[in-house]
Amino acid sequence: MGLGEWFDGFCKNIAVKDGGTISARYRLLTKRLNTEFWNTDSESSHSLYIGSYGRNTAISGFSDLDMSFELPSSIYKQYDQHAGNGQSALLQALKNAIAKTYSTSSVGGDGQVVVTSFTDGLTFEILPAFVNNTGGYNYPNANSGGSWKSTNPKAEMAAFSQRNKDSNYNLVLLCRMMRSWKAKWDVPISGMLIDTLAYQFIEGWQYRDKSYYFYDYMCRDFFRYMADQNDKQTYWRAPGSADYVATKGNFQYKATRCHNISLEAIQYEQAKPSKEWSAKDKWRDIFGTAFPD
């Protein structure tokens, strides 16, 4: 098994495996909310996968699935004019609606989503959304007395999807591999920031149109790219939406360490004769046991 097969196997090992379960729950949640707010029992209208699952960058074992649910503009007017914290009241109304199907719903700690948790560890975070005149969403923020915020996940996903196509579909797989690195090394970086940096990186990467046989170089070069980010920078701008993506800490140090390990792995690959076991051992140091041994 050669280099391309190693990375092909790795990417298959970390792919999401329970899509059927996710889809079934998504449809039930959508139907419940449509029944409550739109007087229809549709299992697909008005809802959207967002976040890493919407961008297709989630990996096996992920725990938080983000979805939005579009509400009628009349609901916005009702809660915008609500006495007191209308945003908190809206989240409570959504929670009560979901509780008619799932009794484990709660308002999320950030005051912007309703959380539904399942016994297998998967959590749905549902963002109540109102379409605004930019094509994005206004959504409630129940903190500090209540306010409205805006975002545009459709623009993010469209930009991300186009760049993924332009890079021979390598962008999505790079983001998935780096989530495995994040988990193995406990890196203080959000999935959205991984995706944002990967989106920026791959546009100028010289081998972006190549195959799995260049993934050792892709990982090496992306670690270098992350390591070279300004450690004083506190936010980046998301693709498509230009939303602020905040840092969670110094990810540059661990990116530097893994860049150095990737150099060792590539040296083993290119030795004469090649030292495949040692090379794979180094990649497993970076990515964990999902990388083939």
Secondary structure by P-SEA (a helix, b strand, c coil): ccaaaaaaaaaaaaccccaaaaaaaaaaaaaaaaaccccccccccccccccccccccccccccbbbbbbbbcaaaaaaaaaccccaaaaaaaaaaaaaaaccccccccccccbbbbbccccbbbbbbbbbbcccccbbbbbcccccbbbbbbaaaaaaaaaaaaaaaccaaaaaaaaaaaaaaaacccccaaaaaaaaaaaacccccccccccaaaaaaaaaaaaaaacccccccccccccccbbbbcccaaaaaaaaaaaaaaaaaaaaccccaaaaaaaaaaacccccccc
